[in-house]
Structure formats: structure tokens, C-alpha cells
């Protein structure tokens, strides 16, 4: 099926939540006669969605605006009376402006940019590009170098595809744009593996040759542990067809490049079939995958095993899991460690059911025990006694007897 530019605009307009957030930004760009480009994953996934008649859930929109005056563009954007905004981020160093709406839809606007790498694995120096083609040349793969361009002269949208990305989408190929791609940015090796699995594509022959040559030079050792771990976290977040991803991990011996989370990735390679979770979507899948991997690496969480908290935290930080996402995992820990029975998150209930993990509901809370006179250093022992002896109802008299037993046993 041949995809037309207007088909993609139709997708935008048919998604009411998305378009209500995006509408005012588009009207601003159109009114000011900017030449702009929808780029990146949205365009790629929209073409695939239309070609294979599948549903598309859009969370991120990237737009490149063809202007050389970053400050002027940003000031105009700030003056827009945008509704339901959760967060705005401006990064003049990277010539970007990001808007996060309360719907969690993110719109990133940027100027055409070019990148220079001082050495393999270095963070790129970002500069204003001479033209839009230079901006596209810095991207990782041809399938991510397709744009839907608005031309103010003709007042219409058209595809801008300087590196034959649409052709590679139809041929289901992952192809780099130049021979130094993996040398410049070795994280592209891991992204190539993720896209190969998630899109069920193949790595194009010449691209695979370049990938192998880069690995022979151990270029993955050129990037920081932070960036390496972050790419693996993206696999947990976005990866599909994990069997394919694991096949490439083993084929290219990717595990050897990981140190601080070596055991966790070992478990990923071992339990990938359990982590697919085909009937679970979005954030729920991400948190369930993360929780499962942590439990397989640190040990399954049982009641009152508070020593596990710091071990979980250590891995979460190594994985670069942000504070908000860490809190979700701590919510699950409260359920399994402390028998929390109120307001249990839905994903934790699903996790418990899918992985046959019992949620123990305590007949009394630690806070209540403290109010009944149980010293803090005995609360966990008293709770353990109640659980182990399957005591359903407790009162002040019974608590005192249990406390005496626990003190006596030591």
C-alpha cells in the first residue's frame, strides 16, 4: 500500500487527544509561514501503521523548524497560550524546545542541526546545520531519516526522504547512513538491535558488516556505563520480539560490555520469554519487566525482607531509572514487603497474577502495632509471628501475648 502525506496528517487529526495538544503549535507554524518537518519515530511508525493497517499510539512528536533564529522561535512559542501543559524545557545548547502536555504527549521542536564527534563514543558537539539534509545525515538509520515536510510556498505536505528510508521500511531493513556511524556513536549498535527486534526487521548486509567491524574495535568500551545502561533500559521500555533481541545479544557477545548490571542482563537473556508480556502494554509492561528482572537478580521479595530495598535501589540507579519511575517500583515493594492492602496499583495486581506471586494482606499495620505499645525494634517480629501463625484477628491483649512470646524466643 502506497502511503500519502495526507494519510499521516489524517492520523494526527483523528487522534483527538493528540491533536488538541498539537493544534495550536501547528497553527502557529502555519500562520508564521515556517517550513517545518515532522521527523523521527512518529513518521516511521505512521508509515508502518498505514502500510500494515495496525493501530498507532502516539506519545512523542518531533518537529524540525527551518529557521536560524532559535531565540526568536522560542520566544514566540513561549507566548502561545498553550493549555494543559505539565512541563516546558528549553535547551539552547542543543537548539531544542520541549513541551510536555498533561496527557503525557511530548512535542519536541528543534532547529536543523549537525553534529561533530571528536573521538569514538564522545558526546557530539551540536551546531546549527547549513541545510536540512545535513540535519538528516546526523541521524542513526535511514528509517529514522524520513520527514513529512510542510512547504509554505505550496501550502501542502510532502515526504522528504533523502536517504531512501521509505524504501528500507518497505524492505524491512535497518541501514546506517554512513560508514563511520557505529564508530562515531557506538550506542547505535544497541539501537540497531532494539529496532531489529521491535520492528521485526533485518540488519542490512553492509550495515551488519560495519557493526561487526566496530565491535572488533571494542567501540562499546568507548561509551560511559551510564549511556550503555540507558540503552538497555530502552530495550526494557520499548523492546518487542525479545527473542530476536536476545539472539543478537548472544551473537555479538553484548553481555561482555556490561559490568555493573551483568547479572541483570544474564537474567534478561535467560527469561526473555516471560518478559514479552504480549497482552500488557505501555508503562504497565515496563514496570512489570523491571520488577521481574530485579527479583530474579536480587532475589524474590518476601514479607519484611527490608534488606532488599537497598539492593533494588542500587540497580535502579545503575539503570538510570528516574525518580518518578523508581517510586512505582517502591510502591510494589511496599505491597510485597509490608503487606500493604490499600490502593494497590493495577500493574502490581497483574504482576502478582501473571507471575503467581501472592500478595499477603496483614490484619494489622506496623503503625497500629506501634500505637498499641509494641517497640519499633519488635514490630517486624510481631508481624512475622502473626503471618506465620495465620492469625486473622488481633487486639491489645493478644498483641501483648505475642510480644511476650517474641521477646522470649528472641
C-alpha positions as CSV (number, residue, x, y, z in Angstrom):
1,X,0.0,0.0,0.0
2,X,1.4,3.4,-1.0
3,X,1.3,5.9,1.8
4,X,0.4,9.5,1.0
5,X,1.5,12.5,3.1
6,X,-2.2,13.4,3.8
7,X,-2.7,9.9,5.3
8,X,-0.3,10.9,8.1
9,X,-2.0,14.2,8.7
10,X,-5.3,12.3,8.9
11,X,-3.8,10.1,11.7
12,X,-2.9,13.3,13.7
13,X,-6.4,14.8,13.3
14,X,-8.2,11.6,14.1
15,X,-6.4,11.3,17.4
16,X,-8.4,13.8,19.3
17,X,-6.2,13.9,22.4
18,X,-3.1,14.3,20.4
19,X,-4.5,16.9,18.0
20,X,-6.0,19.0,20.8
21,X,-2.5,19.4,22.2
22,X,-0.8,19.8,18.9
23,X,-3.3,22.0,17.1
24,X,-2.2,25.4,18.4
25,X,1.5,24.7,17.7
26,X,0.7,23.7,14.1
27,X,-1.5,26.8,13.7
28,X,1.4,29.0,14.9
29,X,3.9,27.4,12.5
30,X,1.4,27.7,9.6
31,X,0.5,31.2,10.4
32,X,4.1,32.3,10.5
33,X,4.9,30.6,7.2
34,X,7.6,28.3,8.7
35,X,8.9,25.4,6.7
36,X,8.8,22.6,9.1
37,X,9.3,18.8,9.2
38,X,7.6,16.0,11.2
39,X,10.6,13.7,11.8
40,X,11.7,10.6,13.6
41,X,9.8,7.7,15.1
42,X,6.3,9.2,14.6
43,X,6.8,9.4,10.8
44,X,8.3,5.9,10.7
45,X,5.6,4.3,12.8
46,X,2.8,6.2,11.0
47,X,4.0,4.8,7.6
48,X,4.2,1.3,9.0
49,X,0.8,1.6,10.7
50,X,-0.8,2.7,7.4
51,X,1.0,0.1,5.3
52,X,0.1,-2.8,7.6
53,X,-3.2,-1.5,8.8
54,X,-2.3,-1.5,12.5
55,X,-3.1,0.8,15.3
56,X,-0.7,3.6,16.2
57,X,-0.4,5.1,19.7
58,X,1.5,8.4,19.5
59,X,3.3,9.7,22.6
60,X,6.1,11.8,21.1
61,X,6.1,14.2,18.2
62,X,9.4,15.6,16.8
63,X,9.3,18.7,14.6
64,X,12.3,20.4,13.0
65,X,11.6,24.1,12.2
66,X,13.7,25.5,9.3
67,X,15.0,28.8,10.8
68,X,18.3,30.1,12.0
69,X,16.9,32.3,14.8
70,X,16.4,29.9,17.8
71,X,15.8,32.7,20.3
72,X,13.0,34.3,18.2
73,X,11.3,30.9,17.7
74,X,11.5,30.1,21.4
75,X,10.1,33.5,22.5
76,X,7.2,33.1,20.1
77,X,6.5,29.6,21.4
78,X,6.5,30.8,25.0
79,X,4.0,33.5,24.1
80,X,1.5,30.9,22.9
81,X,-1.4,30.3,25.3
82,X,-1.0,26.6,25.3
83,X,-3.4,24.6,27.6
84,X,-2.8,21.7,29.8
85,X,1.0,22.0,29.9
86,X,2.8,19.9,32.5
87,X,6.4,20.9,31.7
88,X,8.4,23.1,29.3
89,X,12.2,22.5,28.8
90,X,14.4,24.8,26.8
91,X,18.0,23.7,25.8
92,X,19.8,26.4,23.9
93,X,22.9,24.3,23.7
94,X,21.2,21.6,21.6
95,X,18.8,24.1,19.9
96,X,15.7,22.3,21.3
97,X,12.4,23.3,22.9
98,X,10.3,20.6,24.6
99,X,6.6,20.7,25.7
100,X,5.1,18.0,27.8
101,X,1.3,18.1,28.0
102,X,-0.8,16.8,30.9
103,X,-1.9,14.0,28.5
104,X,1.8,12.9,28.6
105,X,2.2,13.7,24.9
106,X,5.5,15.3,24.3
107,X,6.2,17.7,21.4
108,X,9.9,18.4,20.8
109,X,10.8,21.3,18.5
110,X,14.3,21.9,17.2
111,X,16.3,23.8,14.5
112,X,18.3,21.9,11.8
113,X,21.4,20.7,13.5
114,X,24.7,19.0,12.6
115,X,27.0,17.0,15.0
116,X,30.7,16.6,15.3
117,X,32.4,13.7,17.2
118,X,35.9,14.5,18.5
119,X,36.5,10.8,19.0
120,X,34.6,7.5,19.0
121,X,32.0,7.5,21.7
122,X,32.3,11.2,22.5
123,X,29.1,13.2,23.1
124,X,28.6,15.2,19.9
125,X,29.1,18.9,19.6
126,X,25.9,20.3,18.2
127,X,25.9,23.2,15.8
128,X,23.3,24.9,13.5
129,X,23.2,23.0,10.2
130,X,23.7,24.7,6.9
131,X,20.7,22.9,5.4
132,X,18.1,20.4,6.3
133,X,19.9,17.5,4.6
134,X,22.8,18.0,6.9
135,X,20.4,17.6,9.8
136,X,19.2,14.3,8.5
137,X,22.7,12.9,7.8
138,X,23.4,13.0,11.6
139,X,20.6,10.6,12.3
140,X,21.2,6.9,13.2
141,X,19.3,4.9,10.5
142,X,17.6,5.6,7.2
143,X,14.2,4.6,8.6
144,X,14.5,7.4,11.2
145,X,15.5,9.9,8.5
146,X,12.2,10.3,6.8
147,X,10.2,13.6,7.2
148,X,6.8,14.9,6.5
149,X,7.6,18.4,5.2
150,X,5.3,21.4,5.1
151,X,6.1,23.8,2.3
152,X,4.6,27.2,2.9
153,X,5.0,28.2,-0.8
154,X,2.7,25.4,-1.9
155,X,0.8,25.1,1.3
156,X,1.0,21.4,1.3
157,X,2.7,18.4,2.9
158,X,5.2,16.2,1.1
159,X,7.6,13.5,2.0
160,X,11.3,14.4,2.4
161,X,13.3,11.2,2.2
162,X,16.9,12.0,1.2
163,X,18.3,8.6,2.3
164,X,15.7,6.2,0.9
165,X,14.2,5.5,4.3
166,X,10.7,4.6,3.0
167,X,12.3,2.1,0.7
168,X,14.1,0.5,3.7
169,X,10.8,0.5,5.7
170,X,9.1,-1.5,2.9
171,X,12.1,-3.8,2.6
172,X,12.2,-4.1,6.5
173,X,15.8,-3.2,6.7
174,X,18.0,-1.4,9.3
175,X,20.6,0.6,7.4
176,X,23.1,3.3,8.6
177,X,23.6,6.5,6.7
178,X,27.4,6.4,6.5
179,X,30.3,4.0,7.2
180,X,31.5,5.8,10.4
181,X,28.1,5.7,12.1
182,X,28.9,3.0,14.6
183,X,32.4,4.4,15.3
184,X,31.0,7.9,15.9
185,X,28.2,6.7,18.2
186,X,28.6,3.1,19.4
187,X,25.1,3.3,21.2
188,X,23.7,2.9,17.6
189,X,24.8,-0.8,17.8
190,X,22.3,-1.4,20.7
191,X,19.7,0.7,19.0
192,X,20.1,-1.3,15.8
193,X,19.5,-4.5,17.8
194,X,16.4,-3.0,19.5
195,X,14.9,-1.8,16.3
196,X,15.6,-5.2,14.6
197,X,13.6,-6.9,17.3
198,X,10.9,-4.3,17.9
199,X,10.1,-3.8,14.2
200,X,10.9,-7.4,13.2
201,X,13.4,-6.1,10.6
202,X,16.8,-7.4,9.5
203,X,20.1,-5.5,9.6
204,X,21.1,-4.7,6.0
205,X,24.2,-6.6,4.9
206,X,26.7,-3.7,4.6
207,X,25.4,-2.2,7.9
208,X,26.0,-5.6,9.7
209,X,29.5,-5.7,8.3
210,X,30.1,-2.2,9.7
211,X,28.6,-3.2,13.0
212,X,30.9,-6.3,13.3
213,X,33.9,-4.2,12.4
214,X,33.0,-1.7,15.1
215,X,32.6,-4.5,17.7
216,X,36.0,-5.9,16.7
217,X,37.4,-2.5,17.7
218,X,35.6,-2.8,21.1
219,X,33.9,0.6,20.5
220,X,31.3,-0.1,23.1
221,X,34.0,0.3,25.7
222,X,34.3,3.9,24.4
223,X,31.0,5.0,25.9
224,X,30.2,5.5,29.6
225,X,28.5,2.9,31.7
226,X,25.6,5.4,32.1
227,X,24.9,5.5,28.3
228,X,25.4,1.8,27.9
229,X,22.9,1.0,30.8
230,X,20.5,3.6,29.4
231,X,20.3,1.8,26.1
232,X,19.5,-1.5,27.9
233,X,16.7,0.4,29.8
234,X,15.3,1.5,26.5
235,X,15.1,-2.2,25.5
236,X,13.1,-3.0,28.7
237,X,10.8,0.0,28.0
238,X,10.3,-0.3,24.3
239,X,11.6,-3.7,23.1
240,X,9.4,-6.2,21.4
241,X,10.2,-9.7,20.0
242,X,12.7,-10.1,22.8
243,X,13.8,-13.4,21.4
244,X,15.3,-11.6,18.4
245,X,17.0,-9.0,20.6
246,X,18.5,-11.8,22.7
247,X,19.7,-13.6,19.6
248,X,21.7,-10.6,18.6
249,X,22.9,-10.0,22.2
250,X,24.4,-13.5,22.1
251,X,25.6,-13.4,18.5
252,X,27.6,-10.2,19.2
253,X,28.5,-11.1,22.8
254,X,27.0,-7.8,24.0
255,X,26.9,-9.1,27.6
256,X,30.6,-8.8,27.8
257,X,30.4,-5.0,27.6
258,X,28.2,-4.7,30.7
259,X,29.8,-4.7,34.2
260,X,27.6,-3.2,36.9
261,X,24.4,-4.8,35.6
262,X,25.9,-8.0,34.2
263,X,23.8,-10.3,36.3
264,X,20.6,-8.5,35.5
265,X,21.2,-8.8,31.7
266,X,22.1,-12.5,32.2
267,X,18.6,-12.9,33.6
268,X,17.1,-10.9,30.7
269,X,18.7,-13.4,28.3
270,X,17.5,-16.3,30.4
271,X,13.9,-15.2,31.0
272,X,13.1,-13.1,27.8
273,X,10.1,-15.3,27.0
274,X,8.5,-14.4,30.4
275,X,9.2,-10.8,29.8
276,X,7.4,-10.5,26.4
277,X,4.0,-9.9,28.2
278,X,2.1,-9.7,24.9
279,X,-1.2,-8.8,26.4
280,X,0.3,-6.0,28.6
281,X,1.0,-2.5,27.2
282,X,2.7,0.8,27.9
283,X,4.0,1.7,31.3
284,X,2.5,-1.4,32.9
285,X,4.7,-3.7,30.8
286,X,7.7,-1.6,31.6
287,X,7.3,-1.7,35.4
288,X,6.4,-5.4,35.3
289,X,9.5,-6.2,33.3
290,X,11.7,-4.2,35.6
291,X,10.2,-5.7,38.7
292,X,10.6,-9.2,37.4
293,X,14.2,-8.7,36.4
294,X,15.1,-7.1,39.7
295,X,13.5,-10.0,41.6
296,X,15.4,-12.6,39.6
297,X,18.6,-10.7,40.1
298,X,18.3,-9.6,43.8
299,X,16.0,-12.4,45.0
300,X,12.2,-12.6,45.2
301,X,10.8,-10.2,47.7
302,X,9.0,-11.7,50.7
303,X,7.4,-10.0,53.7
304,X,9.7,-8.0,55.9
305,X,12.9,-8.5,53.8
306,X,13.8,-4.9,54.1
307,X,17.4,-5.6,53.2
308,X,16.2,-6.0,49.6
309,X,15.2,-2.3,49.4
310,X,18.8,-1.0,49.1
311,X,19.7,-3.7,46.6
312,X,16.7,-2.7,44.4
313,X,17.7,0.9,44.7
314,X,21.3,0.2,43.7
315,X,20.2,-1.5,40.5
316,X,17.5,1.1,39.7
317,X,20.1,3.9,39.9
318,X,22.6,1.9,37.8
319,X,19.9,1.5,35.2
320,X,19.3,5.3,35.2
321,X,15.6,4.8,36.2
322,X,14.4,8.3,37.1
323,X,12.9,9.2,40.5
324,X,9.2,9.0,39.3
325,X,9.7,5.5,37.9
326,X,11.6,4.4,40.9
327,X,8.7,5.3,43.1
328,X,6.5,2.9,41.1
329,X,8.8,0.1,41.9
330,X,8.9,1.1,45.6
331,X,5.1,1.0,45.6
332,X,5.3,-2.7,44.6
333,X,8.0,-3.2,47.3
334,X,5.6,-1.8,49.9
335,X,2.9,-4.3,48.8
336,X,5.2,-7.3,49.0
337,X,7.4,-6.3,51.9
338,X,4.9,-4.7,54.2
339,X,1.6,-6.3,53.2
340,X,0.1,-3.0,52.1
341,X,-3.5,-3.8,51.2
342,X,-5.0,-0.4,50.2
343,X,-4.7,1.3,46.8
344,X,-2.6,-1.4,45.3
345,X,-1.6,-0.3,41.8
346,X,-3.3,-2.2,39.0
347,X,0.1,-3.2,37.4
348,X,1.1,-4.8,40.8
349,X,-2.1,-6.8,40.9
350,X,-1.4,-8.0,37.3
351,X,2.2,-8.8,38.1
352,X,1.1,-10.9,41.1
353,X,-1.4,-12.8,39.0
354,X,0.9,-13.4,35.9
355,X,3.9,-14.4,37.9
356,X,2.0,-16.3,40.6
357,X,3.2,-14.0,43.4
358,X,1.0,-13.9,46.5
359,X,0.1,-10.5,48.0
360,X,-0.1,-11.1,51.7
361,X,-2.6,-8.7,53.4
362,X,-1.7,-8.1,57.0
363,X,-4.6,-8.0,59.6
364,X,-2.8,-5.1,61.3
365,X,-0.4,-2.4,60.2
366,X,3.0,-1.6,61.7
367,X,1.7,1.9,62.6
368,X,-1.2,0.3,64.6
369,X,1.2,-2.0,66.4
370,X,3.3,0.9,67.5
371,X,0.2,2.7,68.8
372,X,-0.6,-0.5,70.8
373,X,2.8,-0.2,72.6
374,X,4.9,-2.6,70.5
375,X,8.5,-1.2,70.5
376,X,9.8,-0.3,67.0
377,X,12.6,-2.9,67.1
378,X,10.0,-5.7,67.7
379,X,7.3,-4.7,65.1
380,X,8.7,-6.9,62.2
381,X,9.0,-9.9,64.6
382,X,5.4,-9.5,65.8
383,X,4.1,-9.1,62.2
384,X,6.1,-12.2,61.2
385,X,4.6,-14.2,64.0
386,X,1.1,-13.1,63.0
387,X,1.7,-14.1,59.4
388,X,3.4,-17.4,60.1
389,X,0.7,-18.4,62.6
390,X,-2.1,-17.2,60.2
391,X,-3.7,-15.1,62.9
392,X,-6.7,-13.2,61.4
393,X,-7.8,-11.1,64.3
394,X,-5.7,-9.2,66.8
395,X,-6.5,-7.0,69.8
396,X,-4.4,-5.3,72.5
397,X,-4.4,-8.3,74.8
398,X,-3.4,-10.7,72.1
399,X,-0.7,-8.4,70.8
400,X,0.8,-8.3,74.4
401,X,0.9,-12.1,74.5
402,X,2.5,-12.3,71.1
403,X,5.1,-9.7,72.1
404,X,6.0,-11.7,75.2
405,X,6.4,-14.8,73.1
406,X,8.6,-13.0,70.5
407,X,10.8,-11.5,73.3
408,X,11.2,-14.9,75.0
409,X,12.2,-16.6,71.8
410,X,14.5,-13.7,70.9
